């Protein structure tokens, strides 16, 4: 499985909000780094910095099923969907660990459901992707991908993870 890393801080959004944090100190990009939507300038070629993404269930739901979508190459518009991670009530699961490579940031998209209840709420959706709730899977998603078979279009929330040079960061997305 692939992973993720980023900046420090905590953000909470509403009852069904998102909580993400890191154990690494925040660092602003240098003046020479360009901030792009999926990635930003070359920080240190061949750097070993990486991040790990954890999904946690802090909801009243017995189980939450989480899915993530990540860019395989930050310069590409296509993502790969990884589904499903079953997270019991009060539990967490590490779902991705990735190296930043030559990029100053990575973006990851997160979706979750429990029965008919879904995260993120519709007003917080950044990307819609086709998902099949009937089985665990991993599949590439091109720009013109159309839902097939049991797939339905669902909303994902974007998390931008900033590189912290010399550190490995832990990010937690909490379903509330």
GROMACS elastic network, one bead per residue, 0.5 to 0.9 nm:
[ bonds ]
;  ai    aj funct       b0    kb
    1    82     6  0.85511   500
    1    95     6  0.70237   500
    1    96     6  0.55847   500
    1    97     6  0.69274   500
    1    98     6  0.84469   500
    2    52     6  0.85575   500
    2    70     6  0.84067   500
    2    95     6  0.75842   500
    2    98     6  0.50772   500
    2    99     6  0.85485   500
    3    50     6  0.75423   500
    3    51     6  0.59408   500
    3    53     6  0.60312   500
    3    70     6  0.88676   500
    3    94     6  0.85945   500
    3    95     6  0.69615   500
    3    99     6  0.71282   500
    4    50     6  0.64888   500
    4    53     6  0.52762   500
    4    96     6  0.60268   500
    4    97     6  0.51196   500
    4    99     6  0.71586   500
    4   100     6  0.78658   500
    4   106     6  0.71733   500
    4   107     6  0.83062   500
    4   108     6  0.76454   500
    4   161     6  0.70544   500
    4   169     6  0.80082   500
    4   170     6  0.77955   500
    4   171     6  0.74427   500
    5    22     6  0.80528   500
    5    49     6  0.80097   500
    5    50     6  0.54944   500
    5    52     6  0.55883   500
    5    53     6  0.70396   500
    5    97     6  0.78357   500
    5    98     6  0.73716   500
    5    99     6  0.78913   500
    5   100     6  0.76230   500
    5   105     6  0.80118   500
    5   106     6  0.76329   500
    5   160     6  0.89688   500
    5   161     6  0.54616   500
    5   162     6  0.66230   500
    5   163     6  0.63912   500
    5   164     6  0.81014   500
    5   168     6  0.68388   500
    5   170     6  0.60548   500
    5   171     6  0.64004   500
    6    21     6  0.85239   500
    6    22     6  0.68129   500
    6    24     6  0.78710   500
    6    26     6  0.83529   500
    6    50     6  0.84308   500
    6    51     6  0.65286   500
    6    52     6  0.88706   500
    6   105     6  0.71536   500
    6   106     6  0.80457   500
    6   160     6  0.74861   500
    6   163     6  0.50507   500
    6   164     6  0.65008   500
    6   168     6  0.84342   500
    6   169     6  0.58673   500
    6   170     6  0.73846   500
    6   171     6  0.69316   500
    7    21     6  0.76224   500
    7    22     6  0.61994   500
    7    23     6  0.84508   500
    7    24     6  0.67190   500
    7    25     6  0.67837   500
    7    27     6  0.69517   500
    7    28     6  0.88228   500
    7   160     6  0.88520   500
    7   161     6  0.62050   500
    7   162     6  0.50552   500
    7   163     6  0.67436   500
    7   164     6  0.67361   500
    7   169     6  0.76154   500
    7   171     6  0.84498   500
    8    20     6  0.86699   500
    8    21     6  0.57762   500
    8    23     6  0.63321   500
    8    24     6  0.56280   500
    8    25     6  0.53390   500
    8    27     6  0.82714   500
    8   162     6  0.88210   500
    8   169     6  0.83401   500
    8   171     6  0.85605   500
    9    20     6  0.73123   500
    9    21     6  0.51363   500
    9    22     6  0.63350   500
    9    23     6  0.84740   500
    9    24     6  0.89599   500
    9    25     6  0.83564   500
    9    26     6  0.74729   500
   10    19     6  0.62694   500
   10    20     6  0.54662   500
   10    22     6  0.78521   500
   11    17     6  0.86872   500
   11    18     6  0.67903   500
   11    19     6  0.51819   500
   11    20     6  0.58802   500
   11    21     6  0.73841   500
   12    15     6  0.86907   500
   12    17     6  0.56698   500
   12    18     6  0.52725   500
   12    20     6  0.76139   500
   13    16     6  0.70016   500
   13    18     6  0.54847   500
   13    19     6  0.73009   500
   14    18     6  0.79396   500
   14   176     6  0.86507   500
   15    18     6  0.88963   500
   15   176     6  0.62251   500
   16    59     6  0.82563   500
   16   119     6  0.71050   500
   16   120     6  0.72368   500
   16   121     6  0.72057   500
   16   175     6  0.66731   500
   17   119     6  0.83396   500
   17   120     6  0.75331   500
   17   121     6  0.84597   500
   17   174     6  0.76410   500
   17   175     6  0.68315   500
   17   176     6  0.59429   500
   18   120     6  0.81782   500
   18   157     6  0.88983   500
   18   172     6  0.89554   500
   18   173     6  0.59811   500
   18   174     6  0.56556   500
   18   175     6  0.64960   500
   18   176     6  0.73378   500
   19   172     6  0.66796   500
   19   173     6  0.52627   500
   19   174     6  0.51672   500
   19   175     6  0.78313   500
   19   176     6  0.85352   500
   20   159     6  0.85325   500
   20   171     6  0.56796   500
   20   174     6  0.70328   500
   21    24     6  0.89544   500
   21   170     6  0.71361   500
   21   171     6  0.50782   500
   21   172     6  0.56481   500
   21   173     6  0.78952   500
   22    25     6  0.77805   500
   22    26     6  0.87726   500
   22   169     6  0.57043   500
   22   172     6  0.73538   500
   23   168     6  0.84930   500
   23   169     6  0.59667   500
   23   170     6  0.60332   500
   23   171     6  0.79883   500
   24    27     6  0.89896   500
   24   164     6  0.72181   500
   24   167     6  0.66682   500
   24   168     6  0.72072   500
   24   169     6  0.55211   500
   24   170     6  0.76648   500
   25   164     6  0.75539   500
   25   167     6  0.88250   500
   25   169     6  0.89821   500
   26   162     6  0.86104   500
   26   164     6  0.71844   500
   27    30     6  0.89295   500
   27   162     6  0.83155   500
   27   163     6  0.81433   500
   27   164     6  0.62363   500
   27   165     6  0.84534   500
   28   162     6  0.87229   500
   28   164     6  0.87228   500
   29    32     6  0.79365   500
   29    33     6  0.60980   500
   29    34     6  0.83751   500
   29    35     6  0.83626   500
   29    43     6  0.87544   500
   29   104     6  0.78474   500
   29   162     6  0.86629   500
   29   163     6  0.87209   500
   30    33     6  0.55548   500
   30    34     6  0.87885   500
   30    43     6  0.86325   500
   31    34     6  0.79462   500
   32    41     6  0.77416   500
   32    42     6  0.89384   500
   32    43     6  0.89672   500
   33    40     6  0.63494   500
   33    42     6  0.69759   500
   33    43     6  0.72273   500
   33   104     6  0.78084   500
   34    39     6  0.85491   500
   34    40     6  0.51794   500
   34    41     6  0.51027   500
   34    42     6  0.85992   500
   34   104     6  0.87983   500
   35    38     6  0.85466   500
   35    39     6  0.69508   500
   35    41     6  0.70774   500
   35   104     6  0.82803   500
   35   105     6  0.84882   500
   36    39     6  0.51289   500
   36    41     6  0.78650   500
   36   105     6  0.85083   500
   37    40     6  0.76144   500
   37   105     6  0.88340   500
   37   106     6  0.86334   500
   37   107     6  0.78137   500
   37   160     6  0.84303   500
   38    71     6  0.79797   500
   38    74     6  0.56984   500
   38    75     6  0.73634   500
   38    76     6  0.87494   500
   38    77     6  0.86922   500
   38   105     6  0.69286   500
   38   106     6  0.56812   500
   38   107     6  0.54738   500
   38   108     6  0.88662   500
   38   160     6  0.77824   500
   39    74     6  0.56971   500
   39    75     6  0.73168   500
   39   103     6  0.56454   500
   39   104     6  0.60792   500
   39   106     6  0.55028   500
   39   107     6  0.74748   500
   39   160     6  0.89765   500
   39   162     6  0.89121   500
   40    43     6  0.82800   500
   40    74     6  0.88962   500
   40   102     6  0.88013   500
   40   103     6  0.55910   500
   40   105     6  0.58824   500
   40   106     6  0.83303   500
   41   102     6  0.76213   500
   41   103     6  0.59527   500
   41   104     6  0.61035   500
   41   105     6  0.87151   500
   42    45     6  0.65538   500
   42   101     6  0.88162   500
   42   102     6  0.51408   500
   42   103     6  0.54665   500
   42   104     6  0.65926   500
   43    47     6  0.81657   500
   43   101     6  0.89069   500
   43   102     6  0.61851   500
   43   103     6  0.63496   500
   43   104     6  0.58299   500
   43   163     6  0.86077   500
   43   165     6  0.80066   500
   44    47     6  0.54605   500
   44   101     6  0.80442   500
   44   102     6  0.60599   500
   44   103     6  0.80777   500
   44   104     6  0.86308   500
   44   165     6  0.80618   500
   45   101     6  0.66733   500
   45   103     6  0.82729   500
   46   100     6  0.88896   500
   46   101     6  0.57309   500
   46   102     6  0.62670   500
   47    50     6  0.87160   500
   47    99     6  0.81272   500
   47   100     6  0.73639   500
   47   101     6  0.57848   500
   47   102     6  0.68280   500
   47   165     6  0.79357   500
   47   166     6  0.80730   500
   48    99     6  0.63901   500
   48   100     6  0.73493   500
   48   101     6  0.69336   500
   48   165     6  0.87123   500
   48   166     6  0.76310   500
   48   167     6  0.85693   500
   48   168     6  0.85420   500
   49    98     6  0.86300   500
   49    99     6  0.57999   500
   49   100     6  0.59908   500
   49   101     6  0.74952   500
   49   163     6  0.72488   500
   49   164     6  0.72778   500
   49   165     6  0.64077   500
   49   166     6  0.60039   500
   49   167     6  0.57562   500
   49   168     6  0.55502   500
   49   169     6  0.81910   500
   50    97     6  0.69422   500
   50    98     6  0.54042   500
   50   100     6  0.55956   500
   50   101     6  0.82550   500
   50   163     6  0.78260   500
   50   164     6  0.87735   500
   50   167     6  0.74175   500
   50   168     6  0.50829   500
   50   169     6  0.66253   500
   50   170     6  0.89017   500
   51    96     6  0.81194   500
   51    97     6  0.56127   500
   51    98     6  0.57181   500
   51    99     6  0.65857   500
   51   100     6  0.77276   500
   51   161     6  0.83250   500
   51   163     6  0.82819   500
   51   167     6  0.86479   500
   51   168     6  0.55094   500
   51   170     6  0.57062   500
   51   171     6  0.72910   500
   52    94     6  0.68837   500
   52    95     6  0.75869   500
   52    96     6  0.55979   500
   52    98     6  0.67134   500
   52   168     6  0.79183   500
   52   169     6  0.64219   500
   52   171     6  0.61428   500
   52   172     6  0.84265   500
   53    93     6  0.84957   500
   53    94     6  0.58081   500
   53    95     6  0.58933   500
   53    96     6  0.52523   500
   53    97     6  0.64594   500
   53    98     6  0.88752   500
   53   169     6  0.87391   500
   53   170     6  0.61373   500
   53   172     6  0.58350   500
   53   173     6  0.74787   500
   54    92     6  0.63963   500
   54    93     6  0.53604   500
   54    95     6  0.57307   500
   54    96     6  0.73246   500
   54   170     6  0.74974   500
   54   171     6  0.61128   500
   54   173     6  0.62053   500
   54   174     6  0.82725   500
   55    66     6  0.73008   500
   55    85     6  0.83889   500
   55    87     6  0.75511   500
   55    91     6  0.85785   500
   55    92     6  0.54786   500
   55    93     6  0.54026   500
   55    94     6  0.64685   500
   55    95     6  0.69390   500
   55   110     6  0.89692   500
   55   171     6  0.86233   500
   55   172     6  0.58181   500
   55   174     6  0.58369   500
   55   175     6  0.75519   500
   56    59     6  0.88915   500
   56    64     6  0.86559   500
   56    87     6  0.66796   500
   56    88     6  0.83616   500
   56    89     6  0.82965   500
   56    90     6  0.71859   500
   56    91     6  0.57804   500
   56    93     6  0.64694   500
   56    94     6  0.88386   500
   56   172     6  0.69734   500
   56   173     6  0.61854   500
   56   175     6  0.60708   500
   56   176     6  0.86788   500
   57    60     6  0.84028   500
   57    61     6  0.78445   500
   57    62     6  0.86229   500
   57    63     6  0.73752   500
   57    64     6  0.64304   500
   57    87     6  0.60514   500
   57    88     6  0.64225   500
   57    89     6  0.53012   500
   57    90     6  0.54334   500
   57    91     6  0.57433   500
   57    92     6  0.63817   500
   57   173     6  0.88254   500
   57   174     6  0.58603   500
   57   175     6  0.50481   500
   57   176     6  0.67005   500
   58    61     6  0.81777   500
   58    89     6  0.63524   500
   58    90     6  0.53522   500
   58    91     6  0.75927   500
   58    92     6  0.88811   500
   58   174     6  0.63156   500
   58   175     6  0.57417   500
   58   176     6  0.50034   500
   59    62     6  0.80315   500
   59    63     6  0.87115   500
   59    64     6  0.83880   500
   59    89     6  0.67402   500
   59    90     6  0.76709   500
   59   174     6  0.84655   500
   59   175     6  0.60405   500
   60    63     6  0.88188   500
   60    89     6  0.71300   500
   60    90     6  0.89566   500
   60   176     6  0.76715   500
   61    64     6  0.67240   500
   61    88     6  0.81705   500
   61    89     6  0.62435   500
   61   114     6  0.68572   500
   61   176     6  0.89529   500
   62    87     6  0.85550   500
   62    88     6  0.58915   500
   62    90     6  0.87052   500
   62   114     6  0.82611   500
   63    86     6  0.65685   500
   63    87     6  0.55252   500
   63    89     6  0.56229   500
   63   113     6  0.87372   500
   63   114     6  0.64369   500
   64    85     6  0.80439   500
   64    86     6  0.59047   500
   64    87     6  0.52638   500
   64    88     6  0.65276   500
   64    89     6  0.76033   500
   64   112     6  0.64537   500
   64   113     6  0.56543   500
   64   115     6  0.85225   500
   64   175     6  0.78408   500
   65    83     6  0.81017   500
   65    84     6  0.57420   500
   65    85     6  0.53380   500
   65    87     6  0.62119   500
   65    88     6  0.88208   500
   65   111     6  0.84007   500
   65   112     6  0.53914   500
   65   113     6  0.53938   500
   65   114     6  0.63546   500
   65   133     6  0.89485   500
   66    82     6  0.88617   500
   66    83     6  0.66206   500
   66    84     6  0.54606   500
   66    86     6  0.65401   500
   66    87     6  0.74977   500
   66   110     6  0.71991   500
   66   111     6  0.57162   500
   66   113     6  0.66792   500
   66   119     6  0.89603   500
   66   175     6  0.89987   500
   67    81     6  0.70724   500
   67    82     6  0.56393   500
   67    84     6  0.52707   500
   67    85     6  0.64297   500
   67    95     6  0.89816   500
   67   109     6  0.82927   500
   67   110     6  0.58788   500
   67   111     6  0.51930   500
   67   112     6  0.61097   500
   67   113     6  0.89218   500
   67   131     6  0.87086   500
   67   156     6  0.86655   500
   68    80     6  0.82185   500
   68    81     6  0.58147   500
   68    82     6  0.53588   500
   68    83     6  0.66553   500
   68    84     6  0.84021   500
   68    95     6  0.83843   500
   68    96     6  0.88065   500
   68   108     6  0.67756   500
   68   109     6  0.54224   500
   68   111     6  0.63251   500
   68   112     6  0.87265   500
   68   156     6  0.80049   500
   69    79     6  0.58081   500
   69    80     6  0.53255   500
   69    82     6  0.61384   500
   69    83     6  0.86653   500
   69   107     6  0.88766   500
   69   108     6  0.58919   500
   69   110     6  0.66208   500
   69   111     6  0.85899   500
   69   129     6  0.87423   500
   69   141     6  0.87981   500
   69   156     6  0.82122   500
   70    73     6  0.88023   500
   70    74     6  0.89211   500
   70    78     6  0.84181   500
   70    79     6  0.50616   500
   70    80     6  0.54584   500
   70    81     6  0.67533   500
   70    82     6  0.82141   500
   70   106     6  0.83763   500
   70   107     6  0.68130   500
   70   108     6  0.50047   500
   70   109     6  0.65387   500
   71    74     6  0.56087   500
   71    75     6  0.83284   500
   71    76     6  0.70224   500
   71    77     6  0.72997   500
   71    78     6  0.61738   500
   71    80     6  0.63773   500
   71   106     6  0.79005   500
   71   107     6  0.72718   500
   71   108     6  0.73895   500
   72    75     6  0.87477   500
   72    76     6  0.74941   500
   72    78     6  0.74104   500
   72    79     6  0.62252   500
   72    80     6  0.67576   500
   73    76     6  0.53564   500
   73    77     6  0.82638   500
   73    78     6  0.81100   500
   73    79     6  0.84106   500
   74    77     6  0.76991   500
   74    78     6  0.89367   500
   74   103     6  0.77452   500
   74   105     6  0.87910   500
   74   106     6  0.69956   500
   74   107     6  0.83173   500
   76    79     6  0.80644   500
   77   142     6  0.75792   500
   77   143     6  0.69910   500
   78   140     6  0.72344   500
   78   141     6  0.57935   500
   78   143     6  0.62448   500
   79   139     6  0.86797   500
   79   140     6  0.60293   500
   79   141     6  0.53736   500
   79   142     6  0.69561   500
   79   143     6  0.86980   500
   80   138     6  0.68534   500
   80   139     6  0.55191   500
   80   141     6  0.56149   500
   80   142     6  0.85748   500
   81   109     6  0.89833   500
   81   129     6  0.84280   500
   81   130     6  0.89314   500
   81   131     6  0.81764   500
   81   137     6  0.79246   500
   81   138     6  0.55302   500
   81   139     6  0.54082   500
   81   140     6  0.62349   500
   81   141     6  0.68691   500
   82    85     6  0.84701   500
   82    95     6  0.89941   500
   82   136     6  0.78940   500
   82   137     6  0.61054   500
   82   139     6  0.68773   500
   82   140     6  0.89638   500
   83   131     6  0.80413   500
   83   132     6  0.84256   500
   83   133     6  0.83415   500
   83   135     6  0.80041   500
   83   136     6  0.52317   500
   83   137     6  0.53294   500
   83   138     6  0.62739   500
   83   139     6  0.89095   500
   84   112     6  0.87586   500
   84   133     6  0.78831   500
   84   135     6  0.74197   500
   84   137     6  0.69536   500
   84   138     6  0.88516   500
   85    93     6  0.76027   500
   85    95     6  0.73938   500
   85   136     6  0.79246   500
   86    93     6  0.81923   500
   87    90     6  0.82277   500
   87    91     6  0.60222   500
   87    92     6  0.61609   500
   87    93     6  0.65453   500
   88    91     6  0.52706   500
   88    92     6  0.75895   500
   89    92     6  0.85777   500
   92   172     6  0.86304   500
   92   174     6  0.84374   500
   94    97     6  0.79311   500
   94   172     6  0.87183   500
   98   101     6  0.87783   500
   99   102     6  0.89901   500
  100   103     6  0.54920   500
  100   104     6  0.69107   500
  100   105     6  0.69205   500
  100   106     6  0.71277   500
  100   163     6  0.69294   500
  101   104     6  0.83988   500
  103   106     6  0.73473   500
  103   163     6  0.77037   500
  104   161     6  0.85993   500
  104   162     6  0.60591   500
  104   163     6  0.50041   500
  104   164     6  0.80707   500
  104   165     6  0.87988   500
  105   160     6  0.68153   500
  105   161     6  0.53566   500
  105   163     6  0.53225   500
  106   159     6  0.83698   500
  106   160     6  0.58773   500
  106   161     6  0.52493   500
  106   162     6  0.67167   500
  106   163     6  0.80131   500
  107   158     6  0.65808   500
  107   159     6  0.55874   500
  107   161     6  0.60061   500
  107   162     6  0.87603   500
  108   157     6  0.81391   500
  108   158     6  0.57243   500
  108   159     6  0.52279   500
  108   160     6  0.64780   500
  108   161     6  0.77652   500
  109   126     6  0.80589   500
  109   127     6  0.75914   500
  109   156     6  0.54410   500
  109   157     6  0.51403   500
  109   159     6  0.60607   500
  109   160     6  0.87012   500
  110   119     6  0.82865   500
  110   120     6  0.80047   500
  110   155     6  0.84642   500
  110   156     6  0.50276   500
  110   157     6  0.51354   500
  110   158     6  0.65602   500
  110   159     6  0.76521   500
  110   173     6  0.81644   500
  111   118     6  0.75973   500
  111   119     6  0.56702   500
  111   120     6  0.63586   500
  111   154     6  0.77601   500
  111   155     6  0.65658   500
  111   157     6  0.65626   500
  112   117     6  0.84806   500
  112   118     6  0.57240   500
  112   120     6  0.71992   500
  112   156     6  0.82499   500
  112   175     6  0.75974   500
  113   116     6  0.69567   500
  113   117     6  0.55321   500
  113   119     6  0.60627   500
  113   120     6  0.88598   500
  114   117     6  0.52105   500
  114   118     6  0.65150   500
  114   119     6  0.88655   500
  115   118     6  0.79592   500
  118   121     6  0.67440   500
  118   122     6  0.88714   500
  118   154     6  0.86903   500
  118   155     6  0.86054   500
  119   122     6  0.81166   500
  119   124     6  0.87565   500
  119   125     6  0.87747   500
  119   155     6  0.76903   500
  119   156     6  0.76781   500
  119   157     6  0.81898   500
  119   175     6  0.72378   500
  119   176     6  0.88509   500
  120   123     6  0.79238   500
  120   124     6  0.58596   500
  120   125     6  0.61919   500
  120   155     6  0.66862   500
  120   156     6  0.64508   500
  120   157     6  0.61511   500
  120   175     6  0.86259   500
  121   124     6  0.55200   500
  121   125     6  0.68118   500
  121   155     6  0.80571   500
  122   125     6  0.54527   500
  122   155     6  0.69645   500
  123   126     6  0.88701   500
  124   155     6  0.83675   500
  124   156     6  0.82840   500
  124   157     6  0.65442   500
  125   128     6  0.73033   500
  125   154     6  0.88822   500
  125   155     6  0.51875   500
  125   156     6  0.54781   500
  125   157     6  0.52153   500
  125   158     6  0.78898   500
  126   155     6  0.70488   500
  126   156     6  0.59519   500
  126   157     6  0.51605   500
  126   158     6  0.58379   500
  127   154     6  0.83490   500
  127   155     6  0.57810   500
  127   156     6  0.51981   500
  127   157     6  0.66969   500
  127   158     6  0.74678   500
  128   153     6  0.61767   500
  128   154     6  0.53126   500
  128   156     6  0.59293   500
  128   157     6  0.89489   500
  129   141     6  0.80073   500
  129   145     6  0.86243   500
  129   146     6  0.89923   500
  129   147     6  0.82987   500
  129   152     6  0.80280   500
  129   153     6  0.53623   500
  129   154     6  0.55488   500
  129   155     6  0.65305   500
  129   156     6  0.72764   500
  130   141     6  0.85353   500
  130   145     6  0.82063   500
  130   146     6  0.74093   500
  130   147     6  0.53340   500
  130   148     6  0.80944   500
  130   151     6  0.55357   500
  130   152     6  0.51369   500
  130   154     6  0.61355   500
  130   155     6  0.88259   500
  131   147     6  0.77724   500
  131   150     6  0.80108   500
  131   152     6  0.54726   500
  131   153     6  0.63695   500
  131   154     6  0.67604   500
  132   135     6  0.66614   500
  132   136     6  0.82058   500
  132   137     6  0.83854   500
  132   147     6  0.89525   500
  132   148     6  0.87379   500
  132   149     6  0.82011   500
  132   150     6  0.55023   500
  132   152     6  0.65074   500
  133   136     6  0.76959   500
  133   150     6  0.76059   500
  133   151     6  0.73208   500
  133   152     6  0.83983   500
  134   150     6  0.74184   500
  134   151     6  0.87664   500
  141   144     6  0.81414   500
  141   145     6  0.60512   500
  142   145     6  0.52488   500
  147   150     6  0.80194   500
  147   151     6  0.53439   500
  147   152     6  0.62663   500
  147   153     6  0.69883   500
  148   151     6  0.54250   500
  148   152     6  0.80341   500
  149   152     6  0.86738   500
  159   173     6  0.88258   500
  161   171     6  0.81982   500
  163   166     6  0.89602   500
  163   167     6  0.82664   500
  163   168     6  0.87579   500
  163   169     6  0.83139   500
  164   167     6  0.56880   500
  164   168     6  0.75614   500
  164   169     6  0.76431   500
  165   168     6  0.84824   500
